[in-house]
């Protein structure tokens, strides 16, 4: 496989993995907040998600 094809394939793979992780964390946050009545901040702390990513997860949870 040429370097260009490999680069495109890797970029697509990395993008898919990142999207999957974000979706999985969003589901985990929703379930944790629903089942424990934790706030978003507390749920993120329990799951080890940095508070710098709060706006990202607020947007994903609003969808």
Order of alpha helices (4+ residues) and beta strands (2+ residues): alpha-alpha-alpha
